[in-house]
């Protein structure tokens, strides 16, 4: 069983990325789809508070982790009782984009 974290912090960079994906989906598909994707990503981020698994982010050096929600990779770190969401990127993007955290 994993350690329960006290809080999840979504950084400004991650918030901006989520907003960009939301706006893109809203323009190209529908507002309903955009809401669904944003909610799923945010739920996955908040769920990391109780997440017992560990997935090392293979494209970054250091103590970075990642988890995927559909086609979106959530990059985060864990320090003490805090999970910090650093960025969210689409899995089709080049791995070098992950370095922009």
Buried (B, 14 or more C-beta within 10 A) or exposed (E): EEEEBEEBEBBEBBBEBBEEBBEEBBEEEEEEEBEBBBEEBBEBBBEBBEBEEEBEBEBBEEEBBBBEBEEBBBBBBBEEEEBBBBBBBBEEEEEEBBEEB
